[in-house]
């Protein structure tokens, strides 16, 4: 059996032809007809399915539903396949530690065994999950992110500051590979506040003349506060003109103003799938990378597809991952909705509203679904909000769920101030929520704002 090295296992010219960047994407591929796009997706899906049927995980998952290969003739039959999520992956790992049987690392492809790259998730929702890549899928993953960055205006020689974490997690590594392999920007990679203290980060940003920042909105906002504490003026001493990050539900206006009026761009992806969608220059939703990612929106409770434009779970099939770790109908449990109005850019790729919350972090209070990530934009309506919050879900002896929102605020913390926050949340969310007011930085240890890529926004004590 042949054992290929990293660069022997893929043809970079073929990858660039199959998944174009820059003008080839924005002027040609993104304007492809929906029929031609479906034909392309279906061709890639059929190759993906042929590989997936060789893998024990899918044989078990699909066999349990009585499915055989002949049942799925093409992409039009995809909803016959069950979805899966992190729980099924972790069950696979428990059955066959340490890497599970959800991959085909030991199953030859055309008589050759491909190299495998190992990372993990951050473990935000539990034990970190193994993430496995072939060199080809790794490069396409990076290329898709670079495509998004370039669509958002990233130019050669711009200085990019990345606050994505490294270590075992995938994020910082593949952001670095995307920028270094597929753009000509200059990249500095200080990572999280644990890897490089925040004070040192803002000094680096000033000294290198950073004009683009990439990362999660929470920590990027924190860096603006740290800069001012050090007498460094964001937007002037650090000439940031563009932030390309995971913005989520945070206030765009507040983050932009914190960095002197920087232009903001959102993008979305998860560790298993890589980049899925990115905001374009029209700032009207996030364009799905549909040549590489087939995305469905499913009802949170039933798992069935929702009508176009309704809110539901993002379910992803990675059309390009047809080797070591095929991903077919992976339920991210991230919530979004498809935008149905036409693109002003003339793109025919669909758009989503971006990350709207997590269905597995949802708390139902008196029949109303509450997503912790939705708290940030609401709290920012108050001038004394200091930027950080944490939700704690509790269940009383009668089985009634409650939510306490701990909020960092400036100034006084009187009962009247707490009542004002309670009234704000009730008016916006339609349900009474308990509130406690704390001093700035009081929640840092619990949220992990200085140490994590994604700060913790919910502590769930309902099942303790």
Legacy VTK file of the C-alpha trace (Angstrom):
# vtk DataFile Version 3.0
C-alpha trace
ASCII
DATASET POLYDATA
POINTS 464 float
0.000 0.000 0.000
1.268 3.482 -0.856
1.712 5.972 1.989
1.478 9.436 0.479
3.037 12.514 2.051
0.946 15.637 2.648
1.639 17.415 -0.642
1.600 14.227 -2.717
-1.992 13.529 -1.750
-3.658 16.410 -3.604
-3.343 18.536 -6.744
-3.438 22.202 -5.736
-4.145 23.383 -9.285
-7.164 21.099 -9.451
-8.404 22.347 -6.069
-8.112 25.982 -7.183
-9.994 25.121 -10.373
-12.740 23.252 -8.521
-13.117 25.846 -5.724
-12.177 29.229 -7.204
-11.125 32.328 -5.286
-11.315 36.064 -5.874
-12.859 37.311 -9.114
-13.387 33.755 -10.359
-15.726 33.278 -7.426
-17.493 36.645 -7.249
-17.821 37.227 -11.006
-18.487 33.673 -12.169
-19.240 30.917 -9.663
-21.417 32.936 -7.260
-23.635 33.862 -10.226
-24.115 30.292 -11.449
-27.716 29.279 -12.167
-29.490 27.304 -9.463
-29.940 24.354 -11.839
-26.239 24.269 -12.742
-25.331 24.604 -9.074
-27.551 21.657 -8.135
-25.928 19.547 -10.847
-22.489 20.401 -9.434
-23.623 19.667 -5.875
-25.206 16.368 -6.934
-22.038 15.234 -8.698
-19.991 15.893 -5.560
-22.653 14.365 -3.312
-22.643 11.071 -5.190
-18.851 10.779 -4.834
-19.204 11.650 -1.145
-21.867 8.970 -0.594
-19.783 6.286 -2.269
-16.988 6.951 0.220
-19.285 7.255 3.241
-20.815 3.804 2.648
-17.318 2.345 3.235
-17.165 3.743 6.776
-18.541 1.746 9.765
-20.136 4.792 11.408
-22.370 5.482 8.413
-23.048 1.806 7.806
-24.372 1.634 11.371
-26.221 4.992 11.291
-27.956 4.396 7.979
-28.379 0.644 8.437
-30.379 1.298 11.604
-32.910 3.076 9.371
-33.008 0.142 6.968
-31.208 2.078 4.229
-29.029 0.541 1.523
-26.932 2.370 -1.112
-29.593 1.955 -3.807
-32.038 3.999 -1.704
-30.061 7.214 -2.263
-29.775 7.921 -5.975
-28.776 11.561 -5.602
-29.013 14.773 -3.637
-32.782 14.849 -4.073
-32.956 11.880 -1.663
-30.802 13.414 1.089
-33.660 13.837 3.566
-34.050 10.047 3.692
-30.747 9.993 5.597
-30.823 10.634 9.361
-28.991 13.603 10.804
-26.302 13.184 13.437
-24.416 15.453 15.803
-21.650 15.642 18.320
-23.310 13.054 20.571
-23.145 10.374 17.875
-19.500 11.262 17.192
-18.627 10.995 20.890
-20.512 7.667 21.106
-18.325 6.477 18.235
-15.213 7.576 20.137
-16.402 5.692 23.237
-16.907 2.537 21.162
-13.494 2.732 19.482
-11.199 5.075 21.441
-9.435 7.371 20.945
-10.600 8.371 17.449
-13.809 6.410 16.948
-15.007 4.769 13.737
-16.611 7.824 12.115
-13.646 8.221 9.748
-11.922 6.201 7.049
-8.301 6.838 7.967
-7.526 3.102 7.737
-9.629 2.495 4.615
-7.486 2.974 1.482
-8.470 5.370 -1.280
-7.481 4.052 -4.711
-4.936 1.773 -3.068
-3.293 4.548 -1.057
-3.446 5.544 2.579
-3.639 9.291 3.033
-2.014 11.353 5.802
-4.370 12.491 8.565
-4.408 15.791 10.473
-5.800 15.718 14.020
-7.317 18.624 15.920
-10.174 18.884 18.409
-13.092 21.156 19.137
-12.777 23.694 21.939
-14.982 21.664 24.277
-17.397 24.565 24.833
-20.322 22.128 25.184
-18.444 19.248 26.812
-15.466 16.957 26.221
-13.431 18.021 23.151
-14.291 16.076 20.011
-11.629 14.760 17.614
-11.542 16.559 14.268
-9.864 14.699 11.408
-8.766 15.993 8.015
-7.038 14.720 4.926
-4.565 17.168 3.360
-7.027 17.793 0.510
-9.997 18.528 2.771
-7.738 20.625 4.984
-6.640 22.772 2.061
-10.175 23.197 0.712
-11.354 24.157 4.191
-8.663 26.838 4.353
-9.368 27.969 0.794
-13.075 28.481 1.545
-12.222 30.741 4.463
-9.717 32.666 2.350
-12.438 33.027 -0.302
-14.669 34.634 2.317
-11.901 36.937 3.568
-11.109 38.027 0.015
-14.807 38.595 -0.728
-14.830 40.809 2.372
-12.010 42.915 0.953
-8.818 41.409 2.388
-5.945 42.787 0.315
-2.339 41.811 -0.236
0.050 43.346 2.289
-2.680 44.210 4.803
-1.653 43.377 8.364
-4.005 40.871 9.995
-4.177 40.247 13.743
-5.728 36.867 14.661
-7.053 36.195 18.158
-8.185 32.640 17.391
-6.764 30.063 19.793
-4.225 27.405 18.933
-3.199 24.319 20.918
-5.334 21.309 19.988
-8.319 23.296 18.728
-8.735 23.763 15.017
-9.627 27.452 14.805
-6.347 29.327 15.031
-4.449 26.835 12.907
-6.768 26.835 9.927
-7.282 30.601 10.020
-3.502 30.889 9.847
-3.351 28.417 6.946
-6.159 30.205 5.100
-4.435 33.579 5.244
-0.894 32.322 4.612
-1.756 29.845 1.846
-4.415 31.747 -0.087
-3.912 35.481 0.493
-0.846 37.707 0.410
-1.669 39.462 3.673
0.829 39.735 6.535
-0.417 37.753 9.532
0.408 37.959 13.235
-1.009 35.222 15.474
-1.060 36.167 19.166
-4.115 33.957 19.799
-6.169 34.174 22.993
-5.435 36.253 26.065
-3.800 33.210 27.676
-1.408 32.731 24.768
-0.541 36.435 24.589
-1.761 38.784 27.361
-4.208 41.417 26.178
-1.883 44.305 27.049
0.852 42.762 24.908
-1.638 42.177 22.102
-2.618 45.817 21.784
1.045 46.815 21.841
1.723 44.384 18.986
-1.238 45.788 17.074
0.102 49.304 17.459
3.690 48.393 16.592
2.832 46.372 13.470
0.162 48.785 12.222
-2.647 46.205 12.257
-5.535 47.166 9.989
-7.581 43.924 9.979
-8.636 41.895 13.038
-10.061 38.360 12.884
-11.619 36.436 15.763
-14.653 36.326 18.026
-16.424 39.619 18.650
-16.391 39.391 22.450
-12.614 39.351 22.759
-12.048 41.825 19.929
-14.246 44.269 21.847
-12.274 43.510 25.007
-9.029 44.423 23.233
-10.420 47.853 22.364
-11.112 48.448 26.063
-7.609 47.273 27.004
-6.065 49.555 24.392
-7.789 52.591 25.871
-6.708 51.555 29.371
-3.125 51.641 28.056
-3.538 55.066 26.462
-3.711 53.597 22.940
-6.529 54.906 20.742
-8.232 52.245 18.584
-8.713 53.462 15.025
-5.886 55.990 15.371
-2.869 54.418 17.080
-4.097 51.038 15.798
-5.503 51.776 12.309
-8.044 48.933 12.143
-10.356 49.440 9.182
-11.947 45.992 9.001
-13.026 43.296 11.481
-13.780 39.887 9.961
-15.000 37.648 12.716
-17.730 35.702 14.390
-20.087 38.532 15.271
-23.088 36.459 16.320
-25.758 38.487 18.096
-23.449 41.174 19.422
-24.097 44.816 18.587
-22.274 45.683 15.391
-22.491 49.406 16.061
-20.896 49.076 19.501
-18.016 46.956 18.194
-17.433 49.240 15.220
-17.375 52.346 17.397
-15.003 50.642 19.844
-12.518 50.358 16.965
-12.950 53.855 15.575
-15.622 53.047 13.001
-14.142 49.823 11.553
-16.215 48.021 8.929
-17.556 44.691 10.206
-17.934 41.388 8.382
-19.413 38.218 9.831
-18.698 34.619 8.867
-19.893 31.263 10.116
-18.471 27.756 10.374
-17.865 24.984 12.892
-14.848 22.809 13.603
-16.081 19.739 11.715
-17.145 21.542 8.560
-14.866 24.559 8.242
-16.197 27.789 6.759
-19.843 27.538 5.709
-20.952 31.106 4.966
-19.613 34.641 4.910
-20.961 38.158 4.713
-20.392 39.957 1.430
-19.759 43.624 0.634
-23.531 44.189 0.508
-23.777 43.496 4.274
-27.041 41.630 3.689
-26.686 38.219 5.288
-24.029 35.534 4.914
-23.534 33.813 1.555
-23.440 30.031 1.798
-20.453 28.438 0.057
-22.878 26.186 -1.771
-20.391 24.603 -4.141
-18.742 23.025 -1.077
-21.441 23.026 1.630
-25.003 21.783 1.226
-27.006 23.412 4.021
-30.471 22.589 5.303
-32.428 24.337 8.053
-34.276 21.858 10.268
-36.965 22.195 12.908
-35.344 22.144 16.361
-37.792 19.612 17.762
-38.778 17.403 14.798
-35.608 17.560 12.715
-37.703 18.056 9.577
-36.846 20.779 7.034
-38.550 24.095 7.812
-40.227 26.334 5.214
-37.804 28.687 3.481
-37.161 31.661 5.769
-38.153 29.964 9.029
-35.744 29.559 11.951
-34.126 26.202 12.707
-30.964 24.149 13.209
-28.186 24.342 10.615
-27.643 20.880 9.108
-24.548 20.621 6.899
-23.272 18.190 4.292
-19.654 18.890 3.302
-19.555 18.089 -0.399
-15.765 18.299 -0.527
-14.964 15.921 2.367
-15.026 12.703 0.383
-11.998 10.971 1.850
-11.039 10.587 5.523
-14.016 12.137 7.347
-17.168 12.446 5.238
-19.776 14.721 6.805
-23.357 14.086 5.676
-26.275 15.803 7.441
-24.331 16.981 10.490
-26.613 18.903 12.862
-24.585 21.793 14.278
-27.401 22.775 16.688
-26.675 26.364 15.719
-29.799 28.328 14.839
-30.271 30.406 11.685
-32.746 31.200 8.910
-32.436 31.522 5.135
-32.791 35.030 3.706
-35.302 34.904 0.854
-34.880 38.347 -0.763
-32.684 38.525 -3.878
-29.007 39.438 -3.627
-28.163 42.996 -4.631
-24.814 41.652 -5.913
-26.489 39.317 -8.372
-25.199 36.257 -6.532
-27.302 33.105 -6.818
-25.765 31.465 -3.748
-28.268 31.458 -0.878
-27.761 33.553 2.247
-28.407 32.879 5.912
-28.942 35.323 8.758
-25.849 34.018 10.540
-25.585 32.568 14.026
-28.762 33.243 16.030
-28.115 30.977 19.032
-27.744 27.311 19.951
-30.707 24.995 20.228
-28.890 22.866 22.828
-28.351 25.985 24.978
-31.952 27.080 24.653
-33.874 27.660 27.876
-37.671 27.540 27.715
-39.318 29.879 30.216
-43.112 29.827 30.422
-43.336 28.630 26.817
-40.837 31.158 25.413
-37.530 30.026 23.898
-34.613 32.032 25.295
-31.157 31.909 23.697
-28.380 33.193 26.003
-26.458 34.679 23.073
-29.431 36.954 22.413
-28.875 38.778 25.704
-25.862 40.814 24.538
-27.569 43.109 22.001
-30.435 43.726 24.426
-28.180 44.639 27.354
-26.208 47.017 25.152
-29.240 49.284 25.047
-28.237 50.352 28.560
-25.416 52.910 28.735
-24.101 51.480 32.020
-23.691 47.937 30.621
-19.979 47.059 30.839
-20.056 44.488 28.042
-20.024 41.132 29.834
-22.842 38.861 31.040
-23.506 35.267 32.047
-26.780 33.320 32.205
-27.426 30.633 34.817
-30.319 28.216 34.267
-31.933 26.672 37.368
-34.836 24.287 37.987
-36.829 24.438 41.216
-38.377 21.538 43.113
-41.619 21.910 41.169
-39.764 21.505 37.851
-40.100 25.173 36.902
-37.120 26.600 35.011
-35.641 29.981 35.915
-32.879 32.088 34.409
-30.561 34.469 36.240
-28.582 36.942 34.170
-25.415 38.227 35.838
-24.461 41.557 34.274
-21.315 43.627 34.580
-22.198 47.317 34.877
-20.509 50.618 35.499
-21.588 52.870 38.342
-24.210 52.151 40.977
-25.872 48.775 41.444
-29.026 49.727 43.294
-32.320 47.799 43.289
-33.638 50.479 40.921
-30.856 49.758 38.418
-31.514 46.014 38.644
-35.232 46.635 38.106
-34.454 48.664 34.992
-32.573 45.698 33.543
-35.390 43.301 34.464
-37.914 45.537 32.730
-35.712 45.792 29.644
-35.375 42.015 29.367
-39.075 41.416 29.968
-40.004 43.983 27.324
-37.652 42.422 24.751
-38.107 38.746 25.569
-41.646 38.647 26.903
-40.847 36.861 30.160
-39.609 37.791 33.645
-35.900 37.077 34.159
-33.909 37.494 37.357
-30.940 39.865 37.296
-27.832 40.475 39.391
-25.477 43.409 38.784
-21.725 43.025 39.195
-18.597 45.145 38.822
-16.648 45.142 35.538
-14.376 42.066 35.140
-16.205 40.183 37.917
-17.323 37.467 35.491
-13.996 37.025 33.689
-13.106 33.746 35.401
-16.527 32.217 34.719
-16.919 33.394 31.108
-13.275 32.802 30.194
-13.253 36.008 28.137
-9.447 36.235 28.369
-8.711 32.552 27.831
-11.297 31.080 25.456
-12.100 31.636 21.794
-15.797 31.636 22.659
-16.707 32.908 26.125
-19.195 30.889 28.156
-22.650 32.490 28.183
-24.684 29.788 29.950
-24.125 27.697 33.063
-26.864 25.095 33.121
-27.630 23.841 36.634
-31.030 22.373 35.790
-29.740 18.796 35.734
-27.121 19.006 38.465
LINES 1 465
464 0 1 2 3 4 5 6 7 8 9 10 11 12 13 14 15 16 17 18 19 20 21 22 23 24 25 26 27 28 29 30 31 32 33 34 35 36 37 38 39 40 41 42 43 44 45 46 47 48 49 50 51 52 53 54 55 56 57 58 59 60 61 62 63 64 65 66 67 68 69 70 71 72 73 74 75 76 77 78 79 80 81 82 83 84 85 86 87 88 89 90 91 92 93 94 95 96 97 98 99 100 101 102 103 104 105 106 107 108 109 110 111 112 113 114 115 116 117 118 119 120 121 122 123 124 125 126 127 128 129 130 131 132 133 134 135 136 137 138 139 140 141 142 143 144 145 146 147 148 149 150 151 152 153 154 155 156 157 158 159 160 161 162 163 164 165 166 167 168 169 170 171 172 173 174 175 176 177 178 179 180 181 182 183 184 185 186 187 188 189 190 191 192 193 194 195 196 197 198 199 200 201 202 203 204 205 206 207 208 209 210 211 212 213 214 215 216 217 218 219 220 221 222 223 224 225 226 227 228 229 230 231 232 233 234 235 236 237 238 239 240 241 242 243 244 245 246 247 248 249 250 251 252 253 254 255 256 257 258 259 260 261 262 263 264 265 266 267 268 269 270 271 272 273 274 275 276 277 278 279 280 281 282 283 284 285 286 287 288 289 290 291 292 293 294 295 296 297 298 299 300 301 302 303 304 305 306 307 308 309 310 311 312 313 314 315 316 317 318 319 320 321 322 323 324 325 326 327 328 329 330 331 332 333 334 335 336 337 338 339 340 341 342 343 344 345 346 347 348 349 350 351 352 353 354 355 356 357 358 359 360 361 362 363 364 365 366 367 368 369 370 371 372 373 374 375 376 377 378 379 380 381 382 383 384 385 386 387 388 389 390 391 392 393 394 395 396 397 398 399 400 401 402 403 404 405 406 407 408 409 410 411 412 413 414 415 416 417 418 419 420 421 422 423 424 425 426 427 428 429 430 431 432 433 434 435 436 437 438 439 440 441 442 443 444 445 446 447 448 449 450 451 452 453 454 455 456 457 458 459 460 461 462 463
